[in-house]
Amino acid sequence: MKVAVYSTKSYDQHFLHAAAIDSGHELVFFDTRLSLETVSLSQDCSAVCAFVNDDLGSTVLLRLAEQGIALVALRCAGFNNVDLNAAQKLGITVTRVPAYSPHAVAEHTVAIALALNRHIHRAFSRVRDGNFALDGLLGFDFHGRTVGVIGTGKIGYEFAKIMTGFGCDILAFDVHPNPDCVALGVKYLSLPEIFQAADIVSLHCPLTPDTHHLIDDAAIEQMKEGVMIINTSRGAVIDTNAVIRGLKRGKIGRLGLDVYEEEADFFFEDLSNRIISDDTLARLLTFPNVLITGHQAFFTEEALSCIAETTITSLNQFERNESCAFAVDG
């Protein structure tokens, strides 16, 4: 099967080639994102493989269907960029990678929290300039602190487990409580109760209409003075302008982001020789107590191998007219 693979980097090609070596699929790689302007690149293909910032709205899906494409294989867990109702009406199967390495994302979340708390990013820059002063680098012990985990699927559970190891008290919110978290000693509470009690709030929930801008002005107002907020889930779970207001008045003491709600035009690209045109993102980068990474929490060898293998499995099952184990229901 000939497959158009959009939004690819060298590492995507490496891991997908390795996973597809015995499959017989012909993978055609494009570094551009899938959009209405680039959909014609897949004209001779039977399927497309897409990533988090590709446009899979109704118009693009219609064009794909007109080209005879009946499979969209997402090489990511999230599918908020896909119009599932349109896909279903057009007879397009959508698959995803529901789990790759929850350890990768959970560990990156902890890395951001540690770096923010102990100002590692600032200390690194200072020392390189010969400044060994400690003023402004004061942190706090994680031990004995209260951590609020919003979303306790596989990633949220792994994060909670790590923070338990630090000696933290773990509170959680999820519409479907995880028995493994309960066994770990995690206490499930309402969102307002968590916001009022947590020293650290970490987001691990999918982006849905219910979680869009979950962290807004009202939520921040309920939080502790100087709270640390970490988001490694989806950018739009946070109202960015609200957290900027929280940072400016000191309500938010530390902010760590691996995702950003308007990241599509920036993340995964080298923009070091350009002016960042997004005023909100540029403003965030000015705060010394904000640490942003470019959607790299998933970026480990183990995760990329799993993503590639799961994606190729979906292609194989579709080609053999088998039920796709990783299909997304509309």
C-alpha positions as CSV (number, residue, x, y, z in Angstrom):
1,M,0.0,0.0,0.0
2,K,1.3,3.5,-0.9
3,V,1.1,5.8,2.0
4,A,1.6,9.6,2.1
5,V,3.3,10.5,5.4
6,Y,2.9,14.1,6.3
7,S,4.8,16.4,8.8
8,T,7.8,14.2,8.8
9,K,11.3,14.7,10.2
10,S,14.4,12.6,9.8
11,Y,13.5,10.7,13.0
12,D,10.0,9.8,11.7
13,Q,11.5,8.4,8.6
14,H,14.1,6.3,10.5
15,F,11.6,4.7,12.9
16,L,8.8,4.2,10.3
17,H,11.2,2.6,7.8
18,A,12.5,0.2,10.4
19,A,8.9,-0.8,11.4
20,A,7.8,-1.2,7.8
21,I,10.8,-3.1,6.5
22,D,8.8,-6.4,6.0
23,S,5.4,-4.9,5.4
24,G,5.6,-4.2,1.7
25,H,4.2,-0.7,2.2
26,E,5.6,2.2,0.1
27,L,6.0,5.2,2.4
28,V,6.2,8.6,0.7
29,F,7.5,11.2,3.1
30,F,6.5,14.9,3.1
31,D,8.0,17.4,5.5
32,T,5.0,19.7,5.0
33,R,1.8,19.6,7.1
34,L,-1.4,18.1,5.6
35,S,-3.7,21.0,4.6
36,L,-6.0,22.0,1.9
37,E,-3.0,23.3,0.0
38,T,-1.0,20.0,0.3
39,V,-3.7,17.3,0.2
40,S,-3.0,16.8,-3.5
41,L,0.4,15.4,-2.7
42,S,-1.3,12.2,-1.6
43,Q,-3.3,11.8,-4.9
44,D,-1.7,8.5,-5.9
45,C,-1.8,7.0,-2.4
46,S,-4.2,4.6,-0.7
47,A,-3.7,6.1,2.8
48,V,-2.3,9.1,4.7
49,C,-0.3,9.1,7.9
50,A,-0.7,12.3,9.8
51,F,0.5,14.0,13.0
52,V,-0.8,16.3,15.7
53,N,-0.9,19.6,13.8
54,D,-2.1,18.2,10.4
55,D,-5.5,19.6,9.3
56,L,-8.0,16.8,9.1
57,G,-11.1,18.9,9.0
58,S,-14.2,18.2,6.9
59,T,-12.8,20.0,3.8
60,V,-9.5,18.1,3.7
61,L,-11.2,14.8,4.5
62,L,-13.6,15.4,1.6
63,R,-10.6,15.9,-0.7
64,L,-9.0,12.8,0.6
65,A,-12.1,10.8,-0.1
66,E,-12.3,12.2,-3.6
67,Q,-8.8,10.9,-4.1
68,G,-9.8,7.4,-3.1
69,I,-8.2,7.5,0.3
70,A,-10.0,5.5,2.9
71,L,-7.5,5.4,5.8
72,V,-6.0,8.1,8.0
73,A,-3.4,6.6,10.3
74,L,-2.5,9.1,13.1
75,R,0.9,8.6,14.6
76,C,-0.2,10.2,17.8
77,A,-2.7,9.6,20.6
78,G,-4.8,12.8,20.3
79,F,-7.3,13.2,17.5
80,N,-8.9,16.6,18.3
81,N,-7.6,17.8,14.9
82,V,-9.9,15.2,13.1
83,D,-13.5,15.8,12.2
84,L,-14.6,12.3,13.1
85,N,-18.2,12.8,12.0
86,A,-17.1,13.9,8.5
87,A,-14.7,10.9,8.4
88,Q,-17.5,8.5,9.3
89,K,-19.8,9.9,6.7
90,L,-17.1,9.7,4.0
91,G,-16.2,6.1,4.9
92,I,-12.7,7.0,6.1
93,T,-11.2,4.9,8.8
94,V,-9.2,6.8,11.4
95,T,-6.6,5.0,13.5
96,R,-4.3,6.4,16.2
97,V,-1.6,5.3,18.6
98,P,-3.5,5.2,21.9
99,A,-0.4,4.4,24.0
100,Y,3.3,4.5,23.2
101,S,5.4,5.3,26.3
102,P,3.5,6.8,29.2
103,H,6.9,6.8,31.0
104,A,8.3,9.2,28.4
105,V,5.7,11.9,29.0
106,A,5.5,11.4,32.7
107,E,9.3,11.6,33.1
108,H,9.4,14.7,31.0
109,T,6.7,16.3,33.1
110,V,8.8,15.6,36.2
111,A,11.9,17.0,34.5
112,I,10.0,20.3,33.7
113,A,8.8,20.5,37.3
114,L,12.3,19.9,38.8
115,A,13.9,22.3,36.4
116,L,11.3,25.0,37.2
117,N,11.5,24.5,40.9
118,R,15.3,24.6,41.1
119,H,15.6,27.1,38.3
120,I,18.0,24.8,36.4
121,H,17.4,26.6,33.1
122,R,18.4,29.9,34.6
123,A,21.3,28.5,36.6
124,F,22.7,26.9,33.5
125,S,22.8,30.2,31.6
126,R,24.2,32.1,34.6
127,V,27.1,29.7,35.2
128,R,28.0,29.7,31.5
129,D,28.4,33.5,31.9
130,G,30.6,33.0,35.0
131,N,27.8,34.0,37.4
132,F,27.7,31.6,40.3
133,A,25.4,33.7,42.6
134,L,22.4,31.9,44.1
135,D,20.1,34.9,44.4
136,G,16.8,34.3,42.7
137,L,17.3,30.5,42.4
138,L,15.5,29.5,45.6
139,G,13.4,26.3,45.3
140,F,11.3,24.1,47.6
141,D,11.3,20.5,48.7
142,F,8.9,18.3,46.7
143,H,8.7,16.1,49.8
144,G,5.5,16.8,51.7
145,R,4.0,19.0,49.0
146,T,0.6,18.4,47.5
147,V,0.3,17.5,43.8
148,G,-2.9,17.7,41.8
149,V,-3.1,15.4,38.8
150,I,-5.8,16.2,36.3
151,G,-6.4,13.1,34.2
152,T,-5.2,9.7,35.5
153,G,-4.9,7.5,32.5
154,K,-1.6,5.8,31.9
155,I,0.5,8.9,31.8
156,G,-1.2,10.5,34.8
157,Y,-0.8,7.3,36.7
158,E,2.9,7.1,35.9
159,F,3.4,10.7,36.9
160,A,1.5,10.2,40.2
161,K,3.7,7.1,40.9
162,I,6.9,9.1,40.4
163,M,5.7,12.0,42.6
164,T,4.7,9.5,45.3
165,G,8.3,8.5,45.3
166,F,9.3,12.1,46.1
167,G,7.1,11.9,49.1
168,C,4.3,14.1,47.7
169,D,0.6,13.8,48.6
170,I,-1.3,13.1,45.4
171,L,-4.8,14.4,44.7
172,A,-6.5,13.6,41.4
173,F,-9.5,14.4,39.2
174,D,-10.8,12.2,36.5
175,V,-14.3,11.4,35.3
176,H,-13.2,7.7,35.4
177,P,-11.0,7.1,38.5
178,N,-8.1,4.8,37.9
179,P,-8.1,1.8,40.4
180,D,-4.3,1.7,40.1
181,C,-4.1,5.2,41.3
182,V,-6.5,4.4,44.2
183,A,-4.2,1.5,45.1
184,L,-1.3,3.9,45.1
185,G,-3.0,6.0,47.7
186,V,-4.2,8.8,45.4
187,K,-7.2,10.7,46.7
188,Y,-9.9,11.7,44.1
189,L,-11.5,15.1,44.7
190,S,-13.4,17.7,42.7
191,L,-11.5,20.2,40.6
192,P,-12.1,23.2,43.0
193,E,-10.9,21.1,46.0
194,I,-7.7,20.2,44.1
195,F,-7.1,23.8,42.9
196,Q,-7.4,25.0,46.5
197,A,-5.0,22.4,48.0
198,A,-2.3,21.7,45.3
199,D,1.1,23.2,45.3
200,I,1.7,21.7,41.8
201,V,-1.1,21.2,39.3
202,S,-0.2,18.8,36.4
203,L,-2.4,18.3,33.4
204,H,-2.7,14.9,31.7
205,C,-6.2,15.0,30.2
206,P,-7.3,14.8,26.5
207,L,-8.6,17.9,24.8
208,T,-12.4,17.7,24.6
209,P,-15.2,20.3,24.7
210,D,-15.3,19.8,28.5
211,T,-11.5,20.3,29.0
212,H,-11.1,23.2,26.6
213,H,-9.6,26.1,28.6
214,L,-10.1,24.0,31.8
215,I,-7.5,26.3,33.3
216,D,-9.0,29.7,33.0
217,D,-9.2,32.8,35.1
218,A,-11.8,31.3,37.4
219,A,-9.7,28.1,38.0
220,I,-6.5,30.1,38.6
221,E,-8.3,32.3,41.1
222,Q,-9.1,29.2,43.2
223,M,-5.4,28.1,43.3
224,K,-2.8,28.7,45.9
225,E,-0.7,31.7,45.7
226,G,2.5,30.8,43.8
227,V,1.1,27.6,42.4
228,M,3.2,25.6,39.8
229,I,1.2,24.5,36.7
230,I,2.6,22.0,34.3
231,N,0.9,21.1,31.0
232,T,2.1,18.1,28.8
233,S,-1.3,17.2,27.5
234,R,-2.9,19.5,24.9
235,G,-2.3,23.2,24.6
236,A,-5.9,24.4,24.6
237,V,-6.5,22.8,28.0
238,I,-5.0,26.1,29.2
239,D,-6.3,29.5,28.4
240,T,-2.9,31.1,27.7
241,N,-4.0,34.7,28.2
242,A,-5.4,33.7,31.6
243,V,-2.2,32.2,32.8
244,I,-0.3,35.3,31.6
245,R,-2.6,37.3,33.8
246,G,-1.9,34.9,36.6
247,L,1.9,35.2,36.1
248,K,1.8,38.9,36.0
249,R,0.1,39.2,39.4
250,G,2.2,36.5,41.0
251,K,-0.7,34.0,41.5
252,I,1.1,31.5,39.3
253,G,4.6,31.1,40.6
254,R,5.9,28.7,38.0
255,L,4.6,27.6,34.6
256,G,5.9,24.7,32.5
257,L,4.5,23.9,29.1
258,D,5.3,21.3,26.5
259,V,2.3,22.2,24.5
260,Y,0.7,25.5,23.4
261,E,-2.8,26.1,22.0
262,E,-1.5,27.9,18.9
263,E,1.6,25.8,18.4
264,A,0.9,24.5,14.9
265,D,2.9,27.3,13.1
266,F,5.8,27.1,15.5
267,F,6.5,23.8,17.2
268,F,8.7,21.1,15.5
269,E,10.4,23.9,13.4
270,D,13.6,25.8,13.6
271,L,12.6,29.4,13.9
272,S,15.9,30.7,15.4
273,N,16.5,33.1,12.6
274,R,13.0,34.5,12.6
275,I,10.9,36.8,14.7
276,I,8.1,35.0,16.5
277,S,4.9,36.5,15.2
278,D,2.7,35.2,17.9
279,D,2.5,38.0,20.5
280,T,1.1,35.6,23.2
281,L,3.9,33.1,22.8
282,A,6.5,35.8,22.7
283,R,5.1,37.3,25.9
284,L,5.3,33.9,27.6
285,L,8.9,33.6,26.7
286,T,9.8,36.8,28.6
287,F,8.9,35.4,32.0
288,P,11.9,34.0,34.0
289,N,9.5,31.6,35.8
290,V,8.2,30.0,32.6
291,L,9.8,27.0,31.0
292,I,8.6,25.9,27.5
293,T,9.7,22.8,25.5
294,G,8.5,22.2,22.0
295,H,6.1,19.3,22.3
296,Q,9.0,16.9,23.0
297,A,7.6,15.0,26.0
298,F,6.9,11.9,23.8
299,F,10.4,12.1,22.2
300,T,12.2,8.9,23.3
301,E,13.6,6.0,21.4
302,E,11.1,3.7,23.0
303,A,8.1,5.9,22.2
304,L,9.1,6.5,18.6
305,S,9.6,2.8,18.1
306,C,6.1,2.0,19.5
307,I,4.5,4.8,17.5
308,A,6.0,3.5,14.3
309,E,5.1,-0.1,15.0
310,T,1.5,0.7,16.0
311,T,1.1,2.8,12.9
312,I,2.4,0.1,10.6
313,T,0.1,-2.5,12.4
314,S,-2.9,-0.3,11.5
315,L,-1.8,-0.1,7.9
316,N,-1.4,-3.9,7.8
317,Q,-4.8,-4.6,9.3
318,F,-6.5,-2.1,7.0
319,E,-4.9,-3.6,3.9
320,R,-6.0,-7.1,4.9
321,N,-9.5,-5.9,5.5
322,E,-9.2,-6.8,9.2
323,S,-10.8,-5.0,12.1
324,C,-8.4,-2.1,13.0
325,A,-7.5,-2.5,16.6
326,F,-6.6,1.1,17.0
327,A,-9.5,2.7,15.1
328,V,-11.0,5.9,16.6
329,D,-14.8,5.7,16.9
330,G,-16.7,8.6,15.5
